[in-house]
Amino acid sequence: MARSNHPFTSANLYLFSTCFHILLLLQYFPGKAVSESIVRYLPGFGLLPFELETGYVSVDDTNGVELFYYFIKSENDPIKDPLIFRFAGGPGCSGLTTMMIQFGPLAFRKVEYNGSLPTLVLRPDSWTKVSNIVFLDAPVGTGFSYSRSLQGSPGSDTNSAKHSHTFIRRWLVGHPEFLSNPLYLAGDSYSGMVVPLIVQEISDGIEAGDKPLINLKGYLLGNPVTDRNLEMNSLIPFSYGMGILSLELFESAKQHCGGDYINVDPSNVQCKKDLEAVTECIEGLESEYILDRKCPRIDEKQKEIISDRRLLRENTSNIIGSPPSDPRLRCRKYDHLLLYYWTNDDRVQTALNVRKGIIHDWIRCNRNLDYLPDVEISTGYHLYLSKKRYRSLIFR
């Protein structure tokens, strides 16, 4: 049989289609919106047995807002496995929290800090075993994300959702090989307020015919904030139900505060008195795990901790011992301290390809973020997305 000389073989057609698709996408996002680098080695571990990419995506060209990300390919089948965009809580907590402490392929070796660089081990139950994950520093001012102008710094739930939506679209333009992967968003804690907004933004964009077309399937939320007032007001009934508060104190607070323990009238002296008594009962407890011992919040000691670490490295006479306010090893969140030391090491930031001279001291959760929480309740977004038949998994 004669060999075909037709120029459009199946291989050529595929190449032509791919190039045409990329050119089509570029007309929607002209210029270099994504800056990425491959990371093959991490201090504290060595050569990586998985594929890690870090970079910046511009989400506000006018104000120069750049969001930093960490992308890890699936160790199973990157071409077919789901693509997950993972958001941390806060607002203002870095994607490194979820990547290094919860779901990523590396974890800190939990040994007492001695002034040297913390070391890492492989996590056997990483989500990257079966999925591609983009861990994101959002909103602006979180982790290594930044704005070139003051106008780009103020954030809000709705503004964060718009920036994150832009991030996802522009990231996919820079990574067109993942456009066909099933796409999910995931988050926990405060991101439970923002992730449903982002999913709705993407859904509305799909219906409007926005390019690139996103293969959105659903979202996952762990222990999400959903209704701030309801959840904060539930603290006192929960404390009573767990036996932390006496019946007498619980009934008194309920009567004098009218069930609203957040928006308290300054002239309501008896309500304030009851709430002070409640605070005395619960202040010695770990709020997230009430059966754990109380550990210091590391974020509040951030600058002192980093300063102490640098002194340890620079002054060999002080190498023995540990910095002040160092939580004891058995604290559940001891790895938060190790994460601070590790991430603020110049060698680590160089390996992660972080831009120099922008973020002076990396903070796991930025408590001074210029941020307006402008969404009170997210249940309406869940209902909307459920009617659109998107899959959702809400877990504690």
C-alpha positions in Angstrom: 0.0 0.0 0.0 1.4 3.4 -1.0 2.5 5.6 1.9 0.5 8.8 2.3 2.3 12.0 1.5 -0.5 14.1 3.0 1.1 16.7 5.3 -1.5 16.4 8.0 -0.7 13.1 9.7 -2.3 12.3 13.0 0.9 13.5 14.8 1.0 16.7 12.9 -2.7 17.4 13.5 -2.2 16.9 17.2 0.8 19.2 17.2 -1.1 21.8 15.2 -4.1 21.6 17.5 -1.9 22.0 20.6 -0.1 25.0 19.2 -3.3 26.6 18.0 -4.9 26.1 21.4 -1.9 27.7 23.2 -2.0 30.7 20.8 -5.7 31.1 21.4 -5.2 31.2 25.1 -2.4 33.8 24.9 -4.8 36.3 23.3 -6.7 36.3 26.6 -3.7 36.7 28.8 -1.0 38.5 26.8 2.5 38.9 28.3 4.3 36.8 30.9 1.8 36.3 33.7 3.5 33.1 35.1 7.1 32.9 36.3 8.0 29.3 37.3 11.2 27.3 38.3 11.8 23.6 38.8 13.2 22.7 42.3 15.3 19.6 42.3 16.9 19.9 45.7 15.8 21.1 49.1 18.1 21.9 52.1 17.3 19.6 55.0 16.4 16.7 52.6 18.5 16.6 49.4 17.6 15.5 45.9 13.8 15.3 45.6 12.2 12.0 44.4 9.2 14.0 43.1 8.6 16.9 40.8 8.3 20.3 42.5 7.8 23.7 40.8 7.6 27.1 42.4 6.8 30.4 41.0 4.7 33.6 40.9 1.5 34.4 39.0 0.5 38.0 38.4 -3.2 38.5 39.3 -3.5 42.3 39.2 -1.4 43.9 36.5 -2.3 47.4 37.6 -1.1 47.1 41.2 1.5 44.4 40.6 0.0 41.7 42.8 2.1 38.5 42.6 0.9 35.3 44.2 3.5 32.6 45.0 2.8 28.9 44.6 4.3 25.4 45.1 3.2 22.8 42.6 3.9 19.1 43.0 3.1 16.6 40.3 1.2 13.4 41.2 3.5 10.5 41.8 1.0 8.2 40.1 -0.2 9.5 36.7 0.1 13.3 36.4 -1.7 13.4 33.0 -4.9 11.8 34.3 -4.9 12.3 38.1 -6.9 15.2 39.6 -5.5 18.7 39.8 -6.1 20.3 43.2 -5.6 24.0 44.1 -5.1 23.9 47.9 -5.8 27.0 50.0 -4.8 27.4 53.7 -6.8 29.1 56.4 -6.2 32.3 58.3 -6.8 34.5 56.4 -3.1 34.9 55.8 -1.7 31.4 56.3 0.9 30.2 53.8 0.5 27.3 51.5 3.7 25.9 53.1 1.6 25.1 56.2 -0.5 22.6 54.3 2.3 21.4 52.1 4.9 20.8 54.8 2.7 20.0 57.8 -0.4 18.3 56.5 -0.7 16.9 53.0 2.6 17.3 51.0 5.2 14.6 50.4 7.7 16.0 53.0 7.4 16.3 56.8 9.7 17.6 59.4 11.7 15.1 61.5 10.3 15.9 64.9 13.4 16.3 67.0 14.3 19.1 69.4 15.6 22.1 67.6 19.4 22.6 68.3 20.2 25.6 66.1 20.9 23.7 62.9 18.6 23.5 59.9 15.6 21.2 60.6 15.6 18.1 58.5 12.9 16.5 56.4 11.5 13.0 55.8 9.1 11.5 53.3 5.4 11.5 54.3 3.9 8.1 53.3 0.3 9.3 53.1 0.8 12.4 51.0 -2.1 13.5 48.8 0.4 13.8 46.0 0.5 10.1 45.8 -2.7 10.3 43.7 -3.1 13.9 42.7 -1.4 17.0 41.3 -1.5 19.8 43.9 -0.9 23.6 43.7 -0.3 25.0 47.2 -1.0 28.7 47.1 0.1 31.7 49.2 -3.1 33.7 49.2 -4.4 36.4 49.7 -1.7 39.0 48.9 0.5 39.5 51.9 0.6 35.8 52.7 3.8 33.8 52.7 5.9 35.0 49.7 3.1 36.7 47.9 3.3 40.5 47.6 2.1 43.6 45.9 4.3 46.2 44.2 1.9 49.0 45.3 0.0 49.9 48.5 -3.2 49.9 46.4 -2.8 46.2 45.8 -2.3 45.3 49.5 -5.8 45.6 51.0 -7.7 42.3 50.8 -11.2 40.9 51.4 -13.0 37.7 50.9 -14.4 38.8 47.6 -11.2 40.3 46.4 -9.2 37.2 47.4 -11.7 35.1 45.5 -11.2 37.2 42.3 -7.4 37.1 42.6 -7.5 33.3 43.2 -9.8 32.8 40.2 -7.4 34.9 38.0 -4.5 32.8 39.4 -6.1 29.5 38.5 -6.8 30.7 34.9 -3.4 32.2 34.3 -1.7 29.2 35.9 -3.5 26.9 33.5 -2.6 29.1 30.5 1.0 28.5 31.6 0.4 24.8 32.1 -2.0 23.8 29.2 -1.1 20.1 29.6 -3.3 20.1 32.8 -6.4 21.7 31.2 -8.1 18.3 30.7 -7.4 17.1 34.3 -10.4 16.9 36.7 -10.0 20.1 38.7 -10.9 20.5 42.4 -10.4 23.2 45.0 -9.5 22.4 48.6 -9.2 24.3 51.8 -9.7 24.3 55.5 -10.5 26.6 58.4 -11.0 30.2 57.2 -10.7 29.2 53.5 -14.1 27.7 54.0 -15.4 31.3 53.5 -13.4 31.9 50.3 -13.1 28.6 48.4 -16.9 28.4 47.7 -16.7 31.9 46.3 -13.8 30.9 44.0 -15.7 27.8 42.8 -18.7 30.0 42.0 -16.4 32.5 40.2 -15.0 29.6 38.1 -18.5 28.2 37.5 -19.8 31.6 36.3 -16.8 31.9 34.0 -17.4 28.5 32.5 -21.1 29.5 31.7 -19.9 32.8 30.3 -17.5 31.0 27.9 -14.3 32.3 29.5 -11.1 30.9 28.3 -9.4 28.7 29.1 -12.3 26.3 29.7 -11.7 24.7 33.1 -12.7 21.1 33.8 -14.1 22.0 37.2 -15.5 19.0 39.2 -15.9 20.2 42.8 -14.3 21.1 46.1 -13.2 19.8 49.4 -13.2 21.6 52.8 -11.9 20.4 56.1 -13.3 21.9 59.3 -14.3 25.0 57.4 -15.6 28.3 58.7 -19.1 28.7 57.3 -20.9 31.2 59.6 -18.6 33.2 61.7 -21.1 34.6 64.2 -22.9 31.2 64.6 -19.6 29.4 65.1 -18.1 31.9 67.5 -21.3 32.0 69.6 -21.3 28.2 69.8 -18.1 28.2 71.8 -19.9 28.7 75.1 -22.6 26.0 74.6 -19.8 23.7 73.4 -17.7 24.4 76.4 -20.6 23.6 78.7 -21.4 20.4 76.8 -17.8 19.3 77.3 -18.0 19.9 81.0 -15.6 22.9 81.0 -18.2 25.3 82.2 -20.6 24.8 85.1 -24.3 24.8 84.6 -24.6 27.9 86.8 -22.1 29.9 84.7 -23.6 28.7 81.4 -27.2 29.6 82.4 -26.1 33.0 83.7 -24.1 33.9 80.5 -27.0 32.7 78.3 -29.5 34.8 80.3 -27.5 38.0 80.6 -26.0 37.9 77.1 -29.1 36.7 75.3 -27.2 34.1 73.4 -25.0 36.6 71.7 -21.5 36.4 73.1 -19.8 38.3 70.3 -21.6 41.6 69.8 -21.9 42.6 73.5 -23.4 45.9 74.6 -20.6 47.7 76.6 -23.2 48.7 79.2 -24.2 45.1 79.9 -22.0 44.7 82.9 -23.4 41.3 84.0 -22.8 39.8 80.5 -19.2 41.1 80.5 -18.7 39.7 84.0 -19.9 36.3 82.9 -17.7 36.3 79.8 -14.7 37.1 81.9 -15.5 34.1 84.0 -15.8 32.0 80.9 -12.4 33.2 79.7 -10.8 32.2 82.9 -12.2 28.6 82.5 -11.0 28.1 78.9 -7.8 30.2 78.6 -5.6 27.4 79.8 -6.9 25.0 77.1 -5.7 24.3 73.6 -8.6 25.7 71.5 -8.2 23.2 68.7 -7.6 20.1 70.8 -9.0 20.7 74.3 -7.4 17.5 75.7 -3.9 18.7 74.7 -1.6 20.7 76.9 -1.6 24.4 76.2 1.2 25.4 73.9 2.4 29.0 73.1 1.2 30.5 69.8 4.4 30.5 67.8 3.3 33.2 65.4 3.3 35.8 68.2 7.0 35.1 68.9 7.9 35.1 65.2 10.5 37.9 65.2 12.1 36.9 68.5 12.3 33.3 67.4 14.0 34.1 64.0 16.3 36.6 65.7 17.4 34.0 68.2 18.0 31.4 65.4 20.2 33.9 63.6 22.2 34.6 66.7 22.7 30.9 67.3 24.1 30.5 63.8 26.4 33.5 64.0 27.6 33.0 67.6 29.2 29.6 68.0 29.4 30.1 71.8 25.6 30.0 72.0 25.1 26.8 70.0 24.2 24.8 73.0 20.7 25.2 74.2 17.4 26.4 72.6 15.9 29.8 72.0 13.4 31.3 74.5 9.7 30.6 74.1 10.6 27.3 72.3 7.5 25.1 72.8 8.3 21.7 74.2 8.8 18.8 71.8 5.6 17.1 72.7 3.4 20.0 71.6 1.3 19.1 68.6 2.4 22.2 66.8 6.1 21.9 67.4 6.6 21.5 63.6 5.3 25.0 63.2 8.4 26.2 64.9 10.6 24.0 62.7 8.8 25.4 59.7 9.8 28.9 60.7 13.4 28.0 61.1 13.5 26.1 57.9 11.7 28.6 55.7 13.6 31.6 56.9 17.0 30.0 56.1 18.5 31.8 53.1 19.5 28.5 51.5 15.9 27.3 51.6 14.6 30.5 50.0 17.2 30.3 47.3 16.3 26.7 46.6 12.6 27.7 46.4 13.5 30.5 43.9 12.0 33.2 46.1 12.6 36.7 44.9 15.3 38.5 47.0 14.7 41.6 49.1 10.9 41.5 49.1 9.9 39.4 52.1 12.4 39.9 54.9 11.0 37.5 57.5 8.6 34.8 56.3 5.6 34.4 58.6 3.5 31.2 58.6 0.3 33.1 59.3 0.3 36.9 58.8 -1.9 38.2 61.7 -1.3 41.8 60.6 -2.8 41.3 57.1 -4.8 44.3 55.8 -7.9 42.3 55.2 -11.7 42.9 55.4 -13.9 39.8 56.0 -16.8 40.8 53.8 -18.7 37.5 53.7 -20.5 36.6 56.8 -22.0 33.3 55.8 -21.0 30.9 53.0 -23.9 28.5 53.1 -25.6 30.3 50.2 -22.6 29.5 47.9 -22.7 25.8 48.9 -26.4 25.7 48.0 -25.8 27.4 44.7 -22.9 25.0 43.8 -25.0 22.0 44.9 -27.7 23.0 42.5 -25.1 23.2 39.7 -24.3 19.6 40.5 -20.7 20.2 41.6 -19.3 17.6 43.9 -18.4 18.6 47.5 -16.8 16.9 50.5 -17.0 18.7 53.8 -15.2 16.9 56.6 -14.0 17.6 60.2 
